[in-house]
Amino acid sequence: PREAVQAPGQASEHFRTAPGEQLPDR
């Protein structure tokens, strides 16, 4: 979710599950 976007690292795993939203592992 977008809320995790603010949390770098820990949310990194959630980003991959996000549909269409793939952020860098860093």
N, C-alpha and C positions, 0 to 999 in steps of 0.2 A: 504493500500500500504506500501511498505518498507519505504517510507519517514516518515510515521507516527511512525514507529518503534523507531525513535530517540526521539519522544515526548512521554514520559511516562505519564500515567494518562489520558490526553485528548485523545490521540490516542488509549488508552486502548479499547475504544468502537469500534474503527475501526478494531482492531486486531480480535475481535470476528467475524466480517463480513469477514475478510480475509479468502480465501479458503485454507484449509489445514494449515494455520498458526494461531494457537491459543496460544496467550501469556498470562501470568498471569495478573490478574486484577491490581496487584500492579505495 
